[in-house]
Structures are given as C-alpha cells and as structure tokens.
Amino acid sequence: MTGGQAATTLLRTLQGQLDEYLADLRSLVEVDCGSHDKAGVDEVGRRFASVLRRCGFDVEILSVDELGDCLRGRVRGVGRGRLLLLGHLDTVYPDGTAAERPMRIRDGRVLGPGVNDMKAGLLAGAYAVRAMLATGFEAFDEITFFCNGDEEIGSRASAELYRPDALAADAAFVLEAARADGAIVSERKGGGRFRLTVAGRSAHAGVEPEKGANAILELAHRI
C-alpha cells in the first residue's frame, strides 16, 4: 500500500468512527477528575483502559497511593523503532464541574471540562493507533501508551513510573492539544522542584550581632 492509499484508508476508517469517538469522549468528560480526586481519576483510567483494549493495546494499571493510578498500554509490531505516546487522566476542575457543564456540541465545537486538555488527545492517540493497525501496518517494534493521573500538579508520583518508558523510546508524542490555529506544539518550557536548606547562627542582636547569621536573609539571597 502506498503512502497515499494508506492515508485514504486511515481517513475513511476514522470518519466511520466519529460517533463512537464522541461517545467515548462523553464517557470520559462526564467524570470529575481533578488531580486530587483519586476516585475520579481512577474511574477515568478504567474507562480509558477499556478504550485502549478495544484499540488493540495490552493494558496494565499501575497503582499509586493517594493520587490517581497510571495506565500503561503496549502494542507490539514486527519491525524496528519504539514509540511512546504520553497523556494524562486528570484535569484542573473542582468536583461538580462535570454536572454543571456537561459535554455539548455547539457550532461544530465540542465543549466541556477536560475536552481539550486532554481527553480528546487521549482518544486521538488510541484511535490513531487502531486505524494504523487496520491498514496492516506493523513495521515497528513497540508502541507504548502511558497515561498518568497527576500531570496537572507536576507528575509528582508518576514521573518515576514513566521515566523508563521514555528512556527506552526512540520517539515520543505528548498528546496535548495544538494551538488555536492548529499549529503543532513541538516544545514547551519546563518546570522543576528544588529543596534548599539554609542554617543561621545565633548571636545577641544588641551586643554582638556581627557574630550571627540570619537564615532568612541568606535564604532570600539564594532565592
């Protein structure tokens, strides 16, 4: 199959799955899943795990204490190259938002909490792999799909879980949304957490302050 024929087949396949895709999207959007709502994030994870299995992935659920569980799906091919797809199951919305603003379609746009960031992205990745497999393409070693449950608060618990997948991959795609004009985002600023410890030295403030060291002042200098 030529590249053009494959693209035509992919498009035709995906167009025929639009209703299924929207039903899956509604199922994910109707669950409150703020980063600290473990029960909600886990429920979204269970629902998306069933989508991944339907799309050809073997899925394992990685338990996380307090924060949402993670998912790892794998599809194995017969060629070379390891691809990592990354997405997150949590949102930034408080409990009750899903009921207050349920998913709706208006003027050709799908609206709802977490639709854009990033439940539609999760589904896009899963459906893309299924459509690719439907064309018979298996010229890859492995596709790993990792979903974490705490991305919106810095991937505190999940980073150590997906790091081995990232190190083993030849390429990775993060399934966040494109810009408003459709432009693909190829890089973003990063973030980090640091622990800084300073120590002061006690001295009498009135008699011999020069022998002391103010820890608060030193911390301010370091910051």
N, CA, C and O of each residue as an XYZ file, in Angstrom:
892
protein
N       0.835     -1.183      0.000
C       0.000      0.000      0.000
C       0.879      1.245      0.000
O       1.780      1.363      0.830
N       0.628      2.178     -0.923
C       1.404      3.413     -0.990
C       1.006      4.340      0.156
O       0.008      4.119      0.842
N       1.824      5.395      0.345
C       1.516      6.352      1.393
C       0.164      7.016      1.179
O      -0.592      7.208      2.131
N      -0.146      7.370     -0.071
C      -1.434      7.992     -0.361
C      -2.606      7.060     -0.109
O      -3.635      7.473      0.425
N      -2.444      5.796     -0.497
C      -3.506      4.816     -0.259
C      -3.716      4.594      1.238
O      -4.849      4.468      1.701
N      -2.617      4.546      1.986
C      -2.716      4.358      3.433
C      -3.436      5.537      4.076
O      -4.279      5.351      4.954
N      -3.101      6.758      3.636
C      -3.748      7.951      4.196
C      -5.241      7.946      3.901
O      -6.048      8.292      4.764
N      -5.613      7.553      2.681
C      -7.032      7.483      2.318
C      -7.766      6.458      3.166
O      -8.881      6.702      3.627
N      -7.131      5.307      3.370
C      -7.731      4.266      4.193
C      -7.882      4.729      5.633
O      -8.917      4.492      6.256
N      -6.859      5.387      6.165
C      -6.925      5.900      7.530
C      -8.069      6.890      7.685
O      -8.848      6.810      8.635
N      -8.165      7.829      6.740
C      -9.207      8.848      6.814
C     -10.588      8.222      6.758
O     -11.474      8.588      7.530
N     -10.770      7.282      5.848
C     -12.071      6.633      5.706
C     -12.425      5.857      6.982
O     -13.568      5.871      7.439
N     -11.421      5.186      7.537
C     -11.650      4.423      8.764
C     -12.060      5.333      9.914
O     -13.015      5.038     10.632
N     -11.344      6.433     10.090
C     -11.608      7.337     11.202
C     -12.939      8.069     11.034
O     -13.648      8.288     12.016
N     -13.281      8.443      9.819
C     -14.561      9.109      9.591
C     -15.726      8.214      9.990
O     -16.747      8.692     10.485
N     -15.568      6.918      9.772
C     -16.622      5.987     10.130
C     -16.727      5.735     11.622
O     -17.672      5.095     12.083
N     -15.744      6.244     12.393
C     -15.730      6.008     13.837
C     -16.065      7.265     14.646
O     -15.899      7.274     15.866
N     -16.532      8.317     13.985
C     -16.761      9.578     14.681
C     -17.789      9.445     15.796
O     -17.570      9.950     16.897
N     -18.895      8.780     15.535
C     -19.921      8.636     16.567
C     -19.390      7.860     17.765
O     -19.680      8.200     18.912
N     -18.610      6.815     17.495
C     -18.010      6.032     18.576
C     -17.040      6.890     19.377
O     -17.009      6.829     20.606
N     -16.252      7.689     18.668
C     -15.277      8.576     19.309
C     -15.982      9.572     20.233
O     -15.560      9.766     21.373
N     -17.038     10.196     19.751
C     -17.756     11.179     20.565
C     -18.414     10.526     21.776
O     -18.478     11.131     22.846
N     -18.900      9.306     21.618
C     -19.479      8.593     22.758
C     -18.406      8.300     23.803
O     -18.651      8.440     25.001
N     -17.222      7.895     23.356
C     -16.118      7.664     24.281
C     -15.710      8.967     24.964
O     -15.427      8.986     26.162
N     -15.682     10.050     24.197
C     -15.295     11.341     24.762
C     -16.293     11.771     25.837
O     -15.899     12.241     26.904
N     -17.571     11.611     25.553
C     -18.588     11.968     26.550
C     -18.423     11.138     27.824
O     -18.590     11.652     28.930
N     -18.097      9.864     27.666
C     -17.905      8.989     28.821
C     -16.765      9.473     29.707
O     -16.852      9.380     30.932
N     -15.699      9.986     29.105
C     -14.562     10.492     29.882
C     -14.854     11.848     30.500
O     -14.452     12.118     31.631
N     -15.552     12.700     29.761
C     -15.796     14.063     30.217
C     -16.813     14.111     31.361
O     -16.789     15.045     32.162
N     -17.692     13.133     31.448
C     -18.762     13.190     32.443
C     -18.292     12.819     33.846
O     -19.104     12.776     34.770
N     -17.004     12.553     34.025
C     -16.457     12.178     35.331
C     -15.579     13.311     35.860
O     -14.642     13.735     35.183
N     -15.872     13.802     37.059
C     -14.978     14.759     37.711
C     -13.668     14.063     38.040
O     -13.672     12.983     38.630
N     -12.549     14.669     37.666
C     -11.257     14.008     37.879
C     -10.149     15.027     38.096
O      -9.105     14.975     37.446
N     -10.389     15.960     39.027
C      -9.302     16.852     39.419
C      -8.139     16.050     39.973
O      -8.315     14.916     40.418
N      -6.966     16.631     39.945
C      -5.754     15.882     40.293
C      -5.805     15.238     41.670
O      -5.211     14.178     41.872
N      -6.501     15.853     42.622
C      -6.552     15.309     43.976
C      -7.780     14.427     44.199
O      -7.990     13.930     45.306
N      -8.580     14.230     43.175
C      -9.752     13.356     43.253
C      -9.351     11.977     42.744
O      -9.582     11.645     41.581
N      -8.749     11.178     43.619
C      -8.226      9.879     43.193
C      -9.325      8.993     42.624
O      -9.126      8.332     41.604
N     -10.481      8.976     43.276
C     -11.562      8.110     42.799
C     -11.985      8.492     41.392
O     -12.231      7.624     40.555
N     -12.069      9.792     41.131
C     -12.466     10.242     39.800
C     -11.419      9.935     38.748
O     -11.749      9.459     37.662
N     -10.161     10.202     39.058
C      -9.079      9.920     38.105
C      -9.011      8.426     37.813
O      -8.827      8.015     36.667
N      -9.160      7.619     38.855
C      -9.114      6.171     38.661
C     -10.274      5.690     37.788
O     -10.110      4.772     36.984
N     -11.439      6.307     37.945
C     -12.590      5.920     37.122
C     -12.351      6.280     35.658
O     -12.644      5.483     34.766
N     -11.822      7.467     35.409
C     -11.473      7.828     34.035
C     -10.448      6.854     33.482
O     -10.519      6.460     32.318
N      -9.487      6.463     34.325
C      -8.488      5.493     33.899
C      -9.106      4.155     33.517
O      -8.716      3.548     32.519
N     -10.059      3.699     34.303
C     -10.711      2.424     33.978
C     -11.467      2.523     32.648
O     -11.431      1.602     31.832
N     -12.138      3.635     32.447
C     -12.888      3.800     31.198
C     -11.948      3.887     29.999
O     -12.222      3.311     28.947
N     -10.842      4.609     30.162
C      -9.919      4.726     29.041
C      -9.170      3.423     28.806
O      -8.810      3.110     27.671
N      -8.933      2.664     29.866
C      -8.283      1.355     29.700
C      -9.115      0.464     28.790
O      -8.563     -0.271     27.972
N     -10.444      0.521     28.925
C     -11.295     -0.298     28.056
C     -11.208      0.176     26.611
O     -11.285     -0.632     25.686
N     -11.049      1.489     26.413
C     -10.862      2.011     25.056
C      -9.549      1.493     24.472
O      -9.504      1.046     23.326
N      -8.487      1.556     25.268
C      -7.190      1.073     24.792
C      -7.251     -0.401     24.402
O      -6.700     -0.798     23.376
N      -7.907     -1.193     25.206
C      -8.011     -2.620     24.879
C      -8.782     -2.806     23.579
O      -8.414     -3.641     22.752
N      -9.835     -2.046     23.395
C     -10.619     -2.120     22.168
C      -9.782     -1.707     20.959
O     -10.024     -2.161     19.841
N      -8.799     -0.844     21.195
C      -7.957     -0.355     20.097
C      -6.716     -1.207     19.883
O      -5.849     -0.846     19.086
N      -6.617     -2.332     20.583
C      -5.538     -3.272     20.315
C      -4.407     -3.296     21.310
O      -3.416     -3.992     21.085
N      -4.514     -2.558     22.413
C      -3.440     -2.500     23.401
C      -3.624     -3.546     24.493
O      -4.745     -3.848     24.902
N      -2.505     -4.092     24.957
C      -2.473     -4.804     26.228
C      -2.279     -3.744     27.314
O      -1.397     -2.895     27.188
N      -3.080     -3.778     28.367
C      -3.096     -2.683     29.339
C      -2.814     -3.202     30.738
O      -3.325     -4.243     31.151
N      -1.989     -2.449     31.458
C      -1.800     -2.700     32.883
C      -2.079     -1.406     33.646
O      -1.760     -0.312     33.182
N      -2.675     -1.555     34.818
C      -2.954     -0.416     35.684
C      -1.896     -0.386     36.773
O      -1.672     -1.383     37.461
N      -1.244      0.765     36.927
C      -0.170      0.931     37.891
C      -0.718      1.699     39.091
O      -1.043      2.882     38.981
N      -0.819      1.032     40.224
C      -1.425      1.631     41.407
C      -0.527      2.726     41.985
O       0.695      2.592     42.045
N      -1.172      3.806     42.405
C      -0.491      4.944     43.031
C      -1.241      5.289     44.313
O      -2.470      5.374     44.311
N      -0.520      5.484     45.390
C      -1.152      5.869     46.653
C      -1.591      7.331     46.586
O      -0.848      8.184     46.099
N      -2.774      7.614     47.066
C      -3.329      8.959     47.231
C      -3.715      9.610     45.907
O      -4.865     10.020     45.751
N      -2.806      9.716     44.960
C      -3.132     10.311     43.666
C      -3.615      9.231     42.696
O      -3.610      8.043     43.018
N      -4.034      9.667     41.498
C      -4.627      8.743     40.547
C      -3.670      7.679     40.042
O      -2.471      7.919     39.900
N      -4.214      6.502     39.773
C      -3.425      5.423     39.191
C      -2.999      5.772     37.767
O      -3.594      6.636     37.123
N      -1.970      5.096     37.289
C      -1.462      5.283     35.935
C      -1.828      4.074     35.074
O      -2.128      2.994     35.583
N      -1.793      4.285     33.766
C      -2.028      3.202     32.810
C      -0.816      3.051     31.912
O      -0.157      4.034     31.571
N      -0.527      1.820     31.533
C       0.480      1.571     30.501
C      -0.106      0.570     29.510
O      -0.444     -0.557     29.871
N      -0.220      0.998     28.264
C      -0.683      0.118     27.201
C       0.452     -0.181     26.236
O       1.323      0.661     26.017
N       0.446     -1.378     25.659
C       1.503     -1.748     24.713
C       0.900     -2.445     23.496
O      -0.016     -3.260     23.609
N       1.436     -2.103     22.346
C       1.153     -2.800     21.103
C       2.489     -3.198     20.502
O       3.381     -2.361     20.369
N       2.637     -4.445     20.144
C       3.905     -4.916     19.585
C       3.752     -5.179     18.098
O       2.756     -5.736     17.636
N       4.786     -4.754     17.359
C       4.796     -4.963     15.926
C       5.840     -5.983     15.525
O       6.256     -6.820     16.327
N       6.262     -5.901     14.262
C       7.220     -6.877     13.744
C       8.428     -6.193     13.122
O       9.208     -6.823     12.407
N       8.583     -4.886     13.401
C       9.685     -4.153     12.792
C      10.615     -3.558     13.830
O      10.902     -4.178     14.854
N      11.085     -2.344     13.556
C      12.021     -1.668     14.441
C      11.431     -0.319     14.849
O      10.563      0.229     14.170
N      11.920      0.200     15.969
C      11.512      1.517     16.432
C      10.495      1.434     17.558
O       9.490      0.730     17.463
N      10.781      2.175     18.634
C       9.885      2.212     19.791
C       9.301      3.611     19.920
O      10.028      4.603     19.970
N       7.987      3.671     19.973
C       7.273      4.945     20.065
C       6.559      5.030     21.408
O       5.946      4.061     21.857
N       6.643      6.193     22.043
C       5.943      6.432     23.302
C       4.883      7.507     23.085
O       5.187      8.593     22.591
N       3.639      7.205     23.454
C       2.559      8.182     23.487
C       2.286      8.512     24.947
O       2.166      7.618     25.784
N       2.190      9.804     25.246
C       2.005     10.248     26.626
C       0.745     11.093     26.755
O       0.455     11.935     25.905
N       0.004     10.855     27.828
C      -1.171     11.665     28.112
C      -1.506     11.598     29.590
O      -0.940     10.793     30.330
N      -2.437     12.457     30.020
C      -2.813     12.457     31.437
C      -4.316     12.349     31.601
O      -5.094     12.770     30.745
N      -4.697     11.769     32.733
C      -6.096     11.471     33.026
C      -6.746     12.527     33.909
O      -7.973     12.571     34.001
N      -5.962     13.376     34.560
C      -6.509     14.355     35.499
C      -6.816     15.682     34.806
O      -6.309     15.967     33.721
N      -7.653     16.481     35.456
C      -7.967     17.827     34.980
C      -7.743     18.818     36.128
O      -7.315     18.438     37.217
N      -8.038     20.079     35.865
C      -7.858     21.131     36.875
C      -9.185     21.545     37.506
O      -9.217     22.483     38.302
N     -10.270     20.869     37.168
C     -11.598     21.341     37.574
C     -12.047     20.744     38.901
O     -11.758     19.582     39.185
N     -12.765     21.542     39.736
C     -13.258     21.032     41.023
C     -14.436     20.092     40.833
O     -15.076     20.071     39.782
N     -14.706     19.315     41.877
C     -15.847     18.396     41.842
C     -17.134     19.167     41.563
O     -17.332     20.275     42.062
N     -17.986     18.573     40.774
C     -19.248     19.202     40.417
C     -19.247     19.862     39.058
O     -20.311     20.172     38.522
N     -18.061     20.088     38.480
C     -17.973     20.784     37.196
C     -18.581     19.952     36.069
O     -19.242     20.496     35.184
N     -18.362     18.648     36.096
C     -18.885     17.795     35.025
C     -20.407     17.868     34.948
O     -20.980     17.837     33.860
N     -21.066     17.965     36.119
C     -22.530     18.075     36.127
C     -22.985     19.481     35.742
O     -24.010     19.647     35.082
N     -22.227     20.480     36.152
C     -22.591     21.858     35.840
C     -22.398     22.183     34.363
O     -23.178     22.933     33.777
N     -21.361     21.618     33.770
C     -21.046     21.916     32.368
C     -20.811     20.616     31.606
O     -19.679     20.336     31.212
N     -21.849     19.819     31.391
C     -21.677     18.549     30.676
C     -21.235     18.784     29.234
O     -21.412     19.871     28.683
N     -20.662     17.754     28.642
C     -20.199     17.869     27.260
C     -21.345     18.215     26.325
O     -22.436     17.654     26.429
N     -21.090     19.150     25.406
C     -22.081     19.551     24.415
C     -21.360     19.920     23.132
O     -20.178     20.262     23.146
N     -22.073     19.850     22.039
C     -21.516     20.207     20.740
C     -22.273     21.419     20.235
O     -23.495     21.386     20.096
N     -21.538     22.494     19.960
C     -22.152     23.745     19.534
C     -21.337     24.325     18.372
O     -20.129     24.534     18.480
N     -22.027     24.577     17.274
C     -21.382     25.159     16.084
C     -20.143     24.372     15.668
O     -19.125     24.952     15.291
N     -20.240     23.057     15.738
C     -19.131     22.213     15.307
C     -17.994     22.103     16.294
O     -16.950     21.535     15.972
N     -18.173     22.636     17.495
C     -17.133     22.579     18.520
C     -17.633     21.749     19.703
O     -18.778     21.882     20.135
N     -16.757     20.901     20.208
C     -17.087     20.094     21.381
C     -16.611     20.846     22.617
O     -15.440     21.212     22.720
N     -17.527     21.073     23.554
C     -17.228     21.845     24.755
C     -17.470     20.992     25.992
O     -18.352     20.132     25.997
N     -16.690     21.229     27.038
C     -16.852     20.501     28.292
C     -15.540     20.482     29.056
O     -14.477     20.666     28.462
N     -15.597     20.264     30.361
C     -14.376     20.284     31.176
C     -13.435     19.127     30.833
O     -13.796     17.957     30.964
N     -12.241     19.470     30.397
C     -11.257     18.451     30.052
C     -11.325     17.950     28.626
O     -10.534     17.090     28.238
N     -12.269     18.475     27.822
C     -12.355     18.038     26.423
C     -11.045     18.310     25.703
O     -10.492     17.429     25.045
N     -10.553     19.544     25.835
C      -9.351     19.939     25.115
C      -8.091     19.444     25.817
O      -7.132     19.032     25.163
N      -8.094     19.484     27.124
C      -6.903     19.156     27.910
C      -7.266     18.109     28.957
O      -7.660     18.486     30.060
N      -7.149     16.765     28.658
C      -6.724     16.334     27.343
C      -7.404     15.048     26.925
O      -6.787     14.166     26.329
N      -8.696     14.953     27.248
C      -9.381     13.698     26.981
C      -9.536     13.425     25.490
O      -9.494     12.272     25.060
N      -9.716     14.480     24.706
C      -9.751     14.284     23.256
C      -8.390     13.836     22.744
O      -8.308     13.061     21.791
N      -7.321     14.319     23.372
C      -5.980     13.889     22.977
C      -5.732     12.428     23.264
O      -5.149     11.718     22.444
N      -6.174     11.973     24.433
C      -6.036     10.557     24.757
C      -6.713      9.695     23.707
O      -6.133      8.736     23.198
N      -7.961     10.056     23.389
C      -8.714      9.260     22.415
C      -8.099      9.352     21.024
O      -8.088      8.370     20.283
N      -7.589     10.522     20.669
C      -6.972     10.665     19.353
C      -5.799      9.700     19.199
O      -5.631      9.083     18.148
N      -4.992      9.573     20.249
C      -3.866      8.645     20.179
C      -4.313      7.209     20.032
O      -3.772      6.464     19.215
N      -5.313      6.814     20.829
C      -5.790      5.430     20.774
C      -6.420      5.113     19.429
O      -6.147      4.067     18.840
N      -7.266      6.017     18.944
C      -7.943      5.784     17.669
C      -6.950      5.799     16.508
O      -7.119      5.053     15.543
N      -5.921      6.636     16.590
C      -4.914      6.687     15.525
C      -4.179      5.361     15.416
O      -3.943      4.866     14.314
N      -3.816      4.785     16.561
C      -3.114      3.502     16.535
C      -4.028      2.410     15.978
O      -3.593      1.585     15.175
N      -5.290      2.405     16.402
C      -6.211      1.391     15.889
C      -6.381      1.519     14.376
O      -6.393      0.516     13.663
N      -6.511      2.749     13.891
C      -6.668      2.946     12.453
C      -5.416      2.507     11.701
O      -5.503      1.927     10.618
N      -4.250      2.790     12.282
C      -2.994      2.383     11.658
C      -2.910      0.862     11.563
O      -2.519      0.311     10.534
N      -3.283      0.195     12.651
C      -3.250     -1.268     12.648
C      -4.235     -1.837     11.637
O      -4.003     -2.892     11.047
N      -5.348     -1.115     11.446
C      -6.362     -1.587     10.499
C      -5.853     -1.594      9.066
O      -6.364     -2.340      8.231
N      -4.837     -0.759      8.771
C      -4.251     -0.767      7.428
C      -3.250     -1.905      7.252
O      -2.746     -2.131      6.153
N      -2.961     -2.628      8.354
C      -1.989     -3.708      8.289
C      -0.572     -3.278      8.588
O       0.360     -4.073      8.462
N      -0.393     -2.006      8.990
C       0.955     -1.513      9.272
C       1.434     -2.022     10.629
O       0.816     -1.754     11.659
N       2.548     -2.762     10.615
C       3.140     -3.288     11.844
C       4.654     -3.126     11.841
O       5.358     -3.823     12.572
N       5.158     -2.202     11.013
C       6.604     -2.045     10.866
C       7.186     -1.193     12.004
O       7.808     -0.157     11.771
N       6.971     -1.652     13.213
C       7.524     -1.009     14.398
C       7.792     -2.108     15.417
O       7.247     -3.207     15.323
N       8.631     -1.799     16.383
C       8.915     -2.774     17.433
C       7.817     -2.743     18.499
O       7.223     -3.770     18.827
N       7.559     -1.544     19.034
C       6.570     -1.446     20.098
C       6.049     -0.016     20.210
O       6.805      0.944     20.056
N       4.762      0.115     20.476
C       4.154      1.399     20.814
C       3.672      1.299     22.249
O       2.875      0.428     22.596
N       4.171      2.207     23.077
C       3.755      2.266     24.472
C       2.900      3.507     24.675
O       3.261      4.596     24.229
N       1.774      3.343     25.343
C       0.866      4.452     25.636
C       0.821      4.573     27.155
O       0.270      3.706     27.834
N       1.407      5.658     27.692
C       1.434      5.853     29.140
C       0.529      7.012     29.517
O       0.634      8.103     28.956
N      -0.364      6.768     30.475
C      -1.271      7.802     30.986
C      -1.013      7.977     32.475
O      -1.066      7.013     33.240
N      -0.736      9.198     32.879
C      -0.544      9.452     34.306
C      -1.734     10.209     34.886
O      -2.531     10.794     34.153
N      -1.842     10.188     36.209
C      -3.005     10.771     36.864
C      -2.720     12.029     37.641
O      -3.574     12.494     38.396
N      -1.519     12.601     37.473
C      -1.163     13.775     38.283
C      -0.359     14.804     37.494
O       0.447     15.532     38.074
N      -0.564     14.875     36.196
C       0.227     15.788     35.369
C      -0.028     17.246     35.723
O       0.890     18.067     35.698
N      -1.277     17.567     36.053
C      -1.620     18.965     36.306
C      -0.974     19.513     37.575
O      -0.953     20.727     37.776
N      -0.457     18.657     38.420
C       0.244     19.115     39.619
C       1.710     18.702     39.585
O       2.353     18.587     40.628
N       2.236     18.479     38.384
C       3.665     18.262     38.227
C       4.135     16.836     38.161
O       5.333     16.584     38.292
N       3.230     15.880     37.962
C       3.613     14.455     37.836
C       4.448     13.980     39.022
O       5.470     13.314     38.857
N       3.989     14.337     40.217
C       4.774     14.044     41.421
C       4.989     12.549     41.624
O       6.098     12.103     41.917
N       3.914     11.783     41.464
C       4.003     10.350     41.738
C       4.328      9.530     40.496
O       4.871      8.430     40.602
N       4.003     10.053     39.330
C       4.076      9.243     38.115
C       5.402      9.339     37.364
O       5.711      8.470     36.549
N       6.185     10.377     37.625
C       7.403     10.590     36.839
C       8.324      9.377     36.871
O       8.877      8.985     35.844
N       8.488      8.785     38.048
C       9.369      7.617     38.162
C       8.795      6.411     37.434
O       9.539      5.507     37.056
N       7.487      6.386     37.235
C       6.864      5.244     36.564
C       7.037      5.314     35.055
O       7.236      4.285     34.409
N       6.964      6.518     34.482
C       7.074      6.590     33.022
C       8.490      6.888     32.526
O       8.755      6.804     31.327
N       9.398      7.233     33.439
C      10.762      7.536     33.003
C      11.416      6.367     32.258
O      12.049      6.607     31.230
N      11.300      5.127     32.716
C      11.903      4.023     31.955
C      11.336      3.901     30.539
O      12.070      3.576     29.606
N      10.036      4.158     30.372
C       9.451      4.106     29.032
C      10.031      5.196     28.149
O      10.302      4.975     26.969
N      10.222      6.389     28.735
C      10.775      7.497     27.960
C      12.216      7.217     27.536
O      12.608      7.521     26.409
N      12.995      6.639     28.439
C      14.394      6.349     28.130
C      14.524      5.264     27.068
O      15.491      5.246     26.308
N      13.549      4.362     27.018
C      13.615      3.256     26.056
C      13.068      3.630     24.685
O      13.258      2.887     23.721
N      12.390      4.773     24.585
C      11.713      5.138     23.338
C      12.665      5.814     22.356
O      13.584      6.532     22.749
N      12.422      5.567     21.071
C      13.154      6.276     20.020
C      12.505      7.626     19.709
O      13.173      8.548     19.241
N      11.215      7.736     19.967
C      10.490      8.988     19.754
C       9.296      9.003     20.690
O       8.797      7.952     21.094
N       8.843     10.200     21.033
C       7.703     10.333     21.933
C       6.792     11.447     21.457
O       7.250     12.481     20.972
N       5.495     11.218     21.603
C       4.495     12.242     21.305
C       3.651     12.466     22.551
O       3.088     11.525     23.110
N       3.569     13.733     22.985
C       2.665     14.112     24.062
C       1.367     14.578     23.415
O       1.379     15.466     22.562
N       0.256     13.987     23.814
C      -0.994     14.160     23.080
C      -1.815     15.354     23.555
O      -3.045     15.320     23.518
N      -1.126     16.421     24.005
C      -1.811     17.672     24.334
C      -2.316     18.325     23.049
O      -1.898     17.974     21.945
N      -3.224     19.281     23.221
C      -3.841     19.916     22.062
C      -2.865     20.817     21.306
O      -1.863     21.275     21.856
N      -3.181     21.059     20.039
C      -2.439     22.014     19.235
C      -2.865     23.431     19.605
O      -3.742     23.615     20.450
N      -2.258     24.420     18.986
C      -2.673     25.811     19.182
C      -4.029     26.039     18.526
O      -4.547     25.178     17.816
N      -4.587     27.209     18.777
C      -5.916     27.518     18.240
C      -5.946     27.473     16.713
O      -6.978     27.160     16.119
N      -4.817     27.785     16.081
C      -4.761     27.758     14.623
C      -4.380     26.385     14.076
O      -4.203     26.224     12.868
N      -4.252     25.395     14.961
C      -3.902     24.044     14.528
C      -2.420     23.745     14.522
O      -2.021     22.620     14.220
N      -1.589     24.733     14.853
C      -0.146     24.515     14.845
C       0.258     23.510     15.925
O      -0.196     23.599     17.066
N       1.109     22.559     15.557
C       1.587     21.552     16.496
C       2.610     22.175     17.437
O       3.485     22.920     16.996
N       2.509     21.882     18.707
C       3.460     22.366     19.704
C       4.615     21.372     19.783
O       4.414     20.209     20.131
N       5.812     21.826     19.462
C       6.973     20.928     19.428
C       7.861     21.064     20.655
O       8.730     20.221     20.873
N       7.665     22.106     21.466
C       8.439     22.237     22.691
C       7.721     23.196     23.632
O       6.960     24.063     23.203
N       7.981     23.023     24.918
C       7.380     23.868     25.946
C       8.423     24.157     27.009
O       9.414     23.440     27.145
N       8.179     25.223     27.761
C       9.034     25.481     28.918
C       8.848     24.357     29.932
O       7.812     23.694     29.954
N       9.846     24.155     30.754
C       9.788     23.086     31.730
C       9.516     23.608     33.129
O       9.317     24.807     33.327
N       9.508     22.725     34.071
C       9.327     23.092     35.467
C      10.219     22.222     36.325
O      10.705     21.182     35.878
N      10.433     22.644     37.549
C      11.274     21.867     38.441
C      10.943     22.160     39.891
O      10.342     23.185     40.212
N      11.342     21.249     40.761
C      11.164     21.441     42.196
C      12.527     21.308     42.867
O      13.308     20.409     42.554
N      12.789     22.208     43.782
C      14.092     22.246     44.444
C      13.902     22.344     45.957
O      12.974     23.000     46.431
N      14.765     21.703     46.693
C      14.774     21.810     48.150
C      16.066     22.508     48.565
O      17.159     22.005     48.305
N      15.938     23.660     49.205
C      17.090     24.459     49.620
C      17.073     24.582     51.138
O      16.085     25.028     51.721
N      18.158     24.191     51.765
C      18.257     24.258     53.222
C      19.322     25.274     53.615
O      20.456     25.198     53.141
N      18.969     26.218     54.472
C      19.936     27.204     54.960
C      19.967     27.120     56.478
O      18.991     26.700     57.100
N      21.071     27.514     57.066
C      21.228     27.492     58.527
C      21.746     28.843     58.997
O      22.623     29.437     58.370
N      21.207     29.310     60.081
C      21.687     30.555     60.678
C      22.626     30.278     61.849
O      22.913     29.129     62.186
N      23.097     31.373     62.460
C      23.949     31.253     63.648
C      23.459     32.257     64.671
O      23.365     33.453     64.396
N      23.147     31.752     65.857
C      22.594     32.617     66.908
C      23.654     33.547     67.473
O      24.818     33.180     67.635
N      23.211     34.762     67.768
C      24.073     35.735     68.448
C      23.170     36.780     69.083
O      22.015     36.930     68.685
N      23.676     37.483     70.042
C      22.874     38.515     70.700
C      22.709     39.696     69.755
O      23.687     40.289     69.300
N      21.452     40.029     69.468
C      21.183     41.051     68.466
C      21.635     42.432     68.900
O      21.915     43.284     68.057
N      21.711     42.668     70.220
C      22.079     44.000     70.679
C      23.549     44.167     70.982
O      24.100     45.255     70.816
N      24.201     43.086     71.433
C      25.575     43.193     71.908
C      26.594     42.799     70.844
O      27.584     43.503     70.642
N      26.357     41.677     70.163
C      27.323     41.203     69.172
C      26.632     40.624     67.934
O      26.825     39.451     67.614
N      25.829     41.435     67.234
C      25.116     40.927     66.051
C      26.044     40.460     64.949
O      25.665     39.623     64.130
N      27.280     41.001     64.918
C      28.217     40.632     63.855
C      28.637     39.172     63.932
O      29.177     38.638     62.964
N      28.398     38.513     65.068
C      28.734     37.107     65.202
C      27.608     36.183     64.747
O      27.772     34.964     64.712
N      26.465     36.771     64.401
C      25.330     35.953     63.997
C      25.180     35.887     62.480
O      25.829     36.625     61.739
N      24.329     35.003     62.053
C      23.992     34.861     60.622
C      22.481     34.649     60.525
O      21.931     33.743     61.150
N      21.835     35.474     59.754
C      20.378     35.436     59.627
C      19.991     34.460     58.515
O      20.271     34.703     57.341
N      19.348     33.356     58.893
C      18.986     32.333     57.908
C      17.959     32.859     56.904
O      18.010     32.506     55.726
N      17.029     33.698     57.359
C      16.007     34.240     56.458
C      16.649     35.123     55.406
O      16.285     35.056     54.232
N      17.607     35.956     55.815
C      18.297     36.812     54.857
C      19.092     35.999     53.850
O      19.095     36.309     52.659
N      19.765     34.960     54.326
C      20.538     34.110     53.422
C      19.630     33.391     52.420
O      19.967     33.260     51.243
N      18.460     32.922     52.913
C      17.506     32.266     52.035
C      17.024     33.229     50.943
O      16.872     32.845     49.783
N      16.789     34.486     51.337
C      16.369     35.486     50.352
C      17.431     35.687     49.286
O      17.110     35.811     48.104
N      18.695     35.722     49.693
C      19.779     35.864     48.710
C      19.800     34.681     47.755
O      19.959     34.862     46.548
N      19.639     33.467     48.284
C      19.693     32.262     47.459
C      18.525     32.230     46.464
O      18.698     31.852     45.305
N      17.356     32.624     46.921
C      16.193     32.632     46.020
C      16.403     33.620     44.885
O      15.533     33.766     44.026
